[in-house]
Every structure is written in C-alpha cells, then in structure tokens.
C-alpha cells in the first residue's frame, strides 16, 4: 500500500501546484509526466496518480460545490490551499473510487494534513470528509 500512499501524495502535489499556479491540473499532470520521462532524478508518475488527478479534473466543479456547501463557515477562497486540495482529492477518492476503503481515504488525507498543513487542519479535513462519507450514496445519486 506504500505505492498508493505515494500516488496520493503526488496527486495532492499536482492539485496544489495547479491551484497555486492557476493552471488546469491536467496541464500540471502532463508537465510532471514529461519531466519524469526526461529527468532520471524525477520519479515516474504512477497510473494511480494519473487516475486520481484525471478523476478529480472530471468532477472538479461538483467537488468544489460540495466543499463550499458543507464547509460551514469557510469559503473555498478562505481555506488554506493545502486543506482545499486535500479535500478535493479526498472527496474525489472517497465518493467515486470504489476500490479504496473509505477509512483508508480519511486516514491518508488526515496524515497529509498533519504533514503539510496547520495543527487544526487534520480535524477539519477529517470532519468534512467524514460528512461526505455519510452522505456518499446521496451525493453519487445527485450527480446522475
């Protein structure tokens, strides 16, 4: 499972970079893939990283709408950039990637929040993704 952990971390980094640069995440992903092929010091971009980034990109508007709707007291623009992108990635994987257990998604996103964000962020990320976990069947149904 270390490979999946690394894939999630890289997907988060790609979403974060896209957000910071104001660039589409698919463009950033393509840059990462191109760089990994031309620079032997760069690790390859895994299939699962690509799956996560592309899956998020397909549903980006829906995911941002969900975060904005359920993040009580926080707008997307006011959220720390790290938290916003962990929530985006976590919401995608939690709601639309059925092969990953929900508890794994929650744990991984909380661990990334501990590593990259503020002291309050792990609880915030866990709380909002936990809410999405509870609402998951309805959220998927609403999309159809």
QUIKA-V970601 format. One record per residue. N is the residue number from 1. RES is the residue in one letter. PSI is psi in radians with two decimals (NA if undefined). OMEGA is omega in radians with two decimals (999 if undefined). Layout:
# QUIKA-V970601
n = <N & N>
res = <RES & RES>
psi = <PSI & PSI>
omega = <OMEGA & OMEGA>
This chain:
# QUIKA-V970601
n = <1 & 2 & 3 & 4 & 5 & 6 & 7 & 8 & 9 & 10 & 11 & 12 & 13 & 14 & 15 & 16 & 17 & 18 & 19 & 20 & 21 & 22 & 23 & 24 & 25 & 26 & 27 & 28 & 29 & 30 & 31 & 32 & 33 & 34 & 35 & 36 & 37 & 38 & 39 & 40 & 41 & 42 & 43 & 44 & 45 & 46 & 47 & 48 & 49 & 50 & 51 & 52 & 53 & 54 & 55 & 56 & 57 & 58 & 59 & 60 & 61 & 62 & 63 & 64 & 65 & 66 & 67 & 68 & 69 & 70 & 71 & 72 & 73 & 74 & 75 & 76 & 77 & 78 & 79 & 80 & 81 & 82 & 83 & 84 & 85 & 86 & 87 & 88 & 89 & 90 & 91 & 92 & 93 & 94 & 95 & 96 & 97 & 98 & 99 & 100 & 101 & 102 & 103 & 104 & 105 & 106 & 107 & 108 & 109 & 110 & 111 & 112 & 113 & 114 & 115 & 116 & 117 & 118 & 119 & 120 & 121 & 122 & 123 & 124 & 125 & 126 & 127 & 128 & 129 & 130 & 131 & 132 & 133 & 134 & 135 & 136 & 137 & 138 & 139 & 140 & 141 & 142 & 143 & 144>
res = <X & X & X & X & X & X & X & X & X & X & X & X & X & X & X & X & X & X & X & X & X & X & X & X & X & X & X & X & X & X & X & X & X & X & X & X & X & X & X & X & X & X & X & X & X & X & X & X & X & X & X & X & X & X & X & X & X & X & X & X & X & X & X & X & X & X & X & X & X & X & X & X & X & X & X & X & X & X & X & X & X & X & X & X & X & X & X & X & X & X & X & X & X & X & X & X & X & X & X & X & X & X & X & X & X & X & X & X & X & X & X & X & X & X & X & X & X & X & X & X & X & X & X & X & X & X & X & X & X & X & X & X & X & X & X & X & X & X & X & X & X & X & X & X>
psi = <-0.15 & -0.56 & -0.70 & -0.68 & -0.83 & -0.70 & -0.74 & -0.75 & -0.75 & -0.71 & -0.75 & -0.78 & -0.65 & -0.79 & -0.76 & -0.82 & -0.74 & -0.74 & -0.82 & -0.69 & -0.21 & 0.60 & 2.57 & 2.40 & -0.46 & -0.64 & -0.76 & -0.75 & -0.81 & -0.69 & -0.77 & -0.76 & -0.82 & -0.79 & -0.70 & -0.46 & -0.45 & -0.28 & 1.95 & -0.27 & -0.30 & 2.26 & 2.65 & 2.70 & 2.09 & 2.82 & -0.69 & -0.63 & -0.82 & -0.73 & -0.76 & -0.82 & -0.81 & -0.67 & -0.76 & -0.81 & -0.67 & -0.51 & 0.34 & -0.81 & -0.79 & -0.75 & -0.80 & -0.66 & -0.75 & -0.80 & -0.82 & -0.67 & -0.68 & -0.16 & 1.46 & 2.19 & 0.04 & 2.28 & 2.80 & -0.71 & -0.51 & -0.33 & 2.54 & 2.47 & -0.69 & -0.87 & -0.78 & -0.77 & -0.52 & -0.70 & -0.69 & -0.88 & -0.81 & -0.72 & -0.77 & -0.93 & -0.69 & -0.80 & -0.64 & -0.16 & 1.64 & -0.41 & -0.20 & 2.17 & 2.45 & -0.74 & -0.59 & -0.78 & -0.86 & -0.84 & -0.78 & -0.75 & -0.65 & -0.73 & -0.72 & -0.65 & -0.71 & -0.67 & -0.66 & -0.14 & -2.78 & 2.99 & -0.52 & -0.31 & -0.74 & -0.73 & -0.70 & -0.86 & -0.80 & -0.77 & -0.81 & -0.74 & -0.58 & -0.67 & -0.75 & -0.65 & -0.78 & -0.66 & -0.03 & -0.88 & -0.72 & -0.62 & -0.70 & -0.68 & -0.70 & -0.48 & -0.54 & NA>
omega = <3.10 & 3.13 & 3.11 & 3.11 & 3.12 & 3.13 & 3.12 & -3.13 & 3.13 & 3.10 & 3.09 & -3.12 & 3.11 & 3.09 & 3.13 & -3.13 & 3.11 & 3.12 & -3.12 & -3.11 & -3.06 & -3.07 & 3.07 & -3.09 & 3.10 & 3.07 & 3.11 & 3.09 & 3.13 & 3.09 & 3.14 & -3.14 & 3.14 & -3.14 & -3.12 & 3.13 & -3.07 & -3.09 & -3.08 & 3.10 & 3.13 & 3.10 & 3.12 & 3.07 & -3.06 & 3.07 & -3.11 & 3.05 & 3.13 & 3.13 & 3.14 & -3.11 & -3.13 & 3.11 & 3.07 & -3.08 & 3.13 & -3.05 & -3.03 & -3.11 & 3.13 & -3.13 & 3.11 & 3.09 & 3.12 & 3.13 & 3.14 & -3.12 & -3.00 & 3.12 & -3.06 & 3.09 & -3.14 & 2.95 & 3.12 & -3.10 & -3.12 & -3.12 & 2.97 & -3.08 & 3.12 & -3.11 & -3.13 & -3.08 & 2.99 & 3.10 & 3.12 & -3.13 & -3.14 & 3.12 & 3.11 & -3.06 & -3.12 & -3.02 & -2.97 & 3.10 & -3.04 & -3.08 & 3.12 & 3.10 & -3.12 & -3.11 & 3.12 & 3.13 & -3.13 & -3.11 & -3.12 & -3.13 & 3.08 & 3.11 & 3.09 & 3.08 & 3.10 & -3.09 & -2.95 & -3.01 & -3.04 & 3.13 & -3.12 & -3.01 & -3.13 & 3.13 & 3.12 & 3.14 & 3.14 & -3.11 & -3.11 & 3.10 & 3.05 & 3.08 & 3.10 & 3.10 & 3.12 & -3.05 & -3.00 & -3.12 & 3.12 & -3.14 & 3.11 & -3.13 & -3.13 & -3.11 & -3.04 & 999>
